[in-house]
């Protein structure tokens, strides 16, 4: 074999190797291969605790799920819409609907997660019947959770709303208030800390539990498991068919995660799937 022929063979082998390597690289970066590292936004508390458990199973299945905690409801949707997050899991459907309507964010729910029932708490009263005229009530100042609190107060027989079961109800929609309750609207994260200054407080469970409040044991009234306020996992609309994101949802909605929720929260948080 002469030198020129040997060089030709070597060149051919190198070219073939390069083609093969390029082909492999192309496949790994193709649209068929979904992203394997995912940033998930959650609020501190139950959403974060469940997602940390989900992240463990994701890791076993080749997905790195980075859980990013927030202390309010607003930032996770903004961060998702702007691309700083890939997904979030921290809000119920009515809240998401309101955010999309008001801000025009292109976000889409891909599945249900948990229900965190809202409850009415008091350090002053032990039952709804004990509530005295003029009592001060703190409730969330965001439109959806504010309406949710008013619906709960209506369920308790304390007020009556103009449009019955309208989830968009606000304080001006209160048409009957026989006990002349005084409404104080605060950021949802602050309400659990208002109990020493208010007579009643309508608290979301994700803020109640870190404050040492058990909605099933410590409240005067709590939403039941049939509440329409099921939480959802959310992505940008353009990513609603992303295979990896769907896999994260599948892992969340697994029997193992459901068992963790039931055992870890002892009924204070309910699976919605």
N, C-alpha and C positions, 0 to 999 in steps of 0.2 A: 504494500500500500504506500503510494507516494505521499509526500508532505501535503500537497495541494488537496488531494482527495480526503486525507485525514482531517484537514482543516474544514473541509466542506461538511463532513459528518458532524464534527463538533458544533459547527455553526447551526446545523439543522437541529441538533439536540437542544441547544440553548434556546433556539427560537420556539421549539415545541414546548419546552418548559415554561417559557415566558407566556405563551398562549394559554397553557393550562392554568398557570398562576393567575393570569388576568381573568380567565373565565371564572375561577373560584372567587376572586375578589368581586367580580360583577354579581355573582349569585348572592354573596353575603350582604351586598349593599342594595339589592333589588327591592322593589316595592313590596314583594311578597314576604320579605323578612321584616316583621314588626319590631319596634323599638323594645329593647330588653332592659333598659334602665328607666324607671318611671318616678317622677316627683309627684307625690300625693299630698294635697293640702287638707288638713283637718283642723278642727278646733280642739283645744286642750280638754281633757276629760275622757268620757266614754268613746267618742269617735277616735281619739288617738290610741286608746287602749286596745280597741278592737283592731285597728289598722296595724298596730305593732304585731299583733298575733298573725294577721294576714300576711305581713311582710315575711315572717318566718317561713311560711309555706311557699310563698312566692320564691324565696331564695332556693328552696329545694327544687323548684321547677325552672330554675335558670333566669328568674326575673329579679333584678335589684330594685326593690320598692323603697324609695327614700321618703319617709314620713316627715312632713314639714308642718309644725304646729303654729296656729294663730290664736289670738285671744279675742277675736271679734268675728262677726259674720260677713263683714264687707270685704276685707282684703283677699280672702281666698278666691272669690269670684273674679275680682279685678286681676289678681295675679294669674289666674287661669286664662282669662281672656287675652292678657298681654303676653302669654307664652312663658311666664316664669314658672308655672306649674303645668303638668300634663293632665292631671285629674284632680278632683276634690271630692270629699265625702264629709259634709258638715251641715247640710241644710235640708229642710223638708220641701216638698213639691210646691206648696203655695208661696213659700218665700222665693224660690227660684223663679217661679212664674212672674212674681212681682218685679224681681231684679231685671229679668229679660225685658219686661214691658217698659220699665222706667228708664233703663240704661241702654237698651238695645244690644246687650251682649249676645254674641252668637255662641250660646252654650246649650248643651243637650243632655238630659238625663239618660243613662243607659241601663239603670236597674235600681231596685229598692235595696235598702240596707237595714236600718233599725228605726224603731219608734222610741223617742225620748219623751214620755208624756209630761206635759206641763201640769203643775199643781199649784194650789193655793196654800201658803204657809202663814203661820202666825206664832209669835212668841207671847201674844196676849190672850188669844182665844183658843179654846180647845175644840170647838165645834162651830159650824156655820150658824147655828141658832144663837150663839152667844154674841155675835157681832153687833156692836152698838151703833146708833146713828152718828154720822159724822166721821166714821172711821176712815183713816188714810190708807189708800191702796196704791202700791207701786206696781207698774206694769211696763213691759218693754215699749220703747219709743219707735221701734221700726214697724212699718205698716202691717206686715203679716203677723208677727208675733204679738203685736198690740191687739189686732183683731182676734187672735187666738185666745188671749187673756180675757177679752170682753165676752167671748163666747163661753168661756169657762165660768165667769162670774154670772152669766145668764143661766147656765146650767145649774148653778148653785141657788138660783132663785133670788139673787141679790139685785139684778137689774133686768131690764128688757130693752132689746135693740129694735130699731126701726125696721130693719130688713131681716129679721129672724136669724137665720144661720149664715149670713153673709160673712165670708172669711176676710173681707176687706173693711169690716166695720172699724170705726174709730170713735173716740170719746164723744164727739158731737152727735153720733148716732144713738146714744143712750136716751131713750124716750121715757123710761120709768126708772126711778132711782129712789125707792121708798125710804131707804136708810140714809139718803143724802151722802153717799160715799164720796170721798175726796180723792180724785185720781191724780197720781204723780207719775209722769212718764220718764223713765230712765233708760240708759243703755242696758241691754239685756244682761251683760256681764256684771253689772253693778248691783242688780236687784237683790241677790242673795245676801249682800252686805247691808241692805237697807232695813232688815227686819227689826233692828233695835230702834230705828227711827220711825218706822211705819207700823200700822196695825195689821195690815195684810200685805202679802207679796205674791205676785204670780211669777213663778220661777221656772225657766226651762231646766229640764233634768241635767243637761250637760254642765250647767253651772251650779245646780243644787248639790250634786254628789260631791264635788271638790269642797263645798262649804259644809260638808257633814250632814246634809239633809237627805233623807230617804223618802221619796215620794209616796211609797206604799205605807210607810209607818209614821211619818212626821207631818203629813199634810192634812188639811181639812177636807180637801177634795182633789182628786187626780183624774186625768183623762184615762179612759180605758183602752184596751188593745185595739178597739175598732176605730180609733181616732184616724181622721183622714190625713194627719200630718206625718206620713211616713217619710223618712229621709231617703235621699237618692244619691247615687254616685254620678258625677257629672264630668263631661269632657267638652272640649271645643266641638262645635257642630261638624267641622271638617274631619274630626277624628272619631266620629261615632262608630265607624266600622273597623277601627284599628284592632288587629288581632290580639296584641299583647294587652291592651286595655280591657278587652272582653275577657281575657284569661284572668286578669286581676279580679274582675267582677265575679267570675265563676268560682274562684277560690274564696272570695268573700261569702258567696251564697252557698258554700259547701256545708255538709252535715257537721264537719269538724268545727267550723266557725260558729254555727248555730249552737252547738253544744257549749262552746266557750262562753258565748253570750249568756246563755241560760244559767250556767254554773257560776260564772264570775259575777254577774249582776243580780242574781237571785230575784228576777222578776221586775227589777226597777227599770231595766232596759229590755225591750222586746224585739226579737227578730221580725222583720217585715217581709221576709221572703219564704 
